[in-house]
Amino acid sequence: MAKFTFNMPDIGEGIAEAEIVQWHKQVGDQISEDEEFVDMMTDKATVPMESPVNGKILEIAGGEGDMVSIGSMLVVIEVEGEVPEDVVEEAAPATEAAPASAPAPKDEAVEERIEVENSDASDADDALAADPKPEPLPAPTPAPEPVQHAKVLATPAVRKRAKDLGVDLAQVKPAEDGRVRHGDLDQFLSYNAGYGAAAAPRADEEKKVIGMRRRIAENMAASKRNIPHFSYVEECDVTDLEVLRAQLNSNRGDKPKLTILPLLITAICKTLPDFPMINARYDDEGGVVTRHGAVHLGMAAQTDAGLMVPVIRDAQAKNPWQLANEISRLAEAARSGTAKSEELQGGTLTVTSLGPLGGVATTPVINRPEVAIIGPNRIIERPMYVTGSDGAERIEKRKLMNISISCDHRVVDGWDAASFVQALKKLLETPALILVD
């Protein structure tokens, strides 16, 4: 038998460590060559690790959420016979640990404190020896007798209802003849809202923040800590846009069904050339703003692992149906965990949509190092005054949607953000312009 140490490989330029997300094998398990045994997460993606040998796992580097440095031990495997030389050569050397037997340096301050404590202990022993019969401790104060409630008169049905509600009948004042009735119980509950009605509290649960959830937490904290956010919200009448969408879907043939999102993205891409400060990235350390010509649009997608932002490359060059296909493909890749590393980075602007849960208005957090994020909200129907062709006003039911935008105030001024949204609103309210080249 021989032992093979699999060290954490170098899995990307500039990456110094990776996080253990999930172990597929544990100590004592058998493992086959090329079998995945752990998922490791870097700043860019989750990477599965495969065993180069057959054998039995003897040791693992740590638990889920622990960080492992590049080149340090990830797993130790017991193999039959000798480990092939090519496998040994490919394995990165483990980081040398300090000898376990090396004596710790002496701390004079600690030694002095120990001597003082020992001296105090000796003084205490001498004091006990001089007074071998310490005075007895005072007797404990007896606990107060429990309050005895008088027997409450009530029917079995009232008693059961009070028990189910968690109500002490002794606290309920009867209206007549000393007997508690349902009406007395109702009156007690009306004056003591919520008394006894809440369910028993559940036990506290601690859940370690690891993997994608930890990465999201770090990114969001860094964004709010480093970026001075401001938000702007405008109401858009999308009644005509919804009519256009229905017409396009009714004649789509084998094209994908359009939601409002591809049309919104098309409108955004048409608006951005006049507002290059919105489609930009800010390098904090270099103090440089890069205004991008192409629109690599991030699309926030909710997954079981947390929020992910796959990127639609060159969104400005795609028509609504091509965008619909790409939105569907990337959303599925994000949900299934098959999105490639290059599909999750390099965005220049992000759109975040909660669909029917979109709310009235949102203040989304910017996806750093981008400088803006756009959030369409829920479409609602409301009566509005509409001016007819004859100049007369009338009330109509219209479909309205708020557009929210959050911007980095170091790069984008409030006037710029408002002007951009107003230009976007004009396209959304005159949807024929969206499809005109």
Secondary structure by P-SEA (a helix, b strand, c coil): cbbbbbccccccccccccccccccccccccccccccccccccccbbbbbbbccbbbbcccccccccccccccccbbbbbcccccaaaaaacccccccccccccccccaaaaaaaaaaaaaaaaaaaaaaaccccccccccccccccccccbbbbcaaaaaaaaaaccccccccccccccccaaaaaaaaaaccccccccccccbbbbbbccaaaaaaaaaaaaaaccbbbbbbbbbbaaaaaaaaaaaaaaccccccccaaaaaaaaaaaaccccccccccccccccbbbbbcccbbbbbbbccccbbbbbbcccccccaaaaaaaaaaaaaaaaaccccccccccccbbbbbccccccccccccccccccbbbbbcbbbbbbbbbbccccbbbbbbbbbbbbbbbbccccccaaaaaaaaaaaaaaaaaccccccc
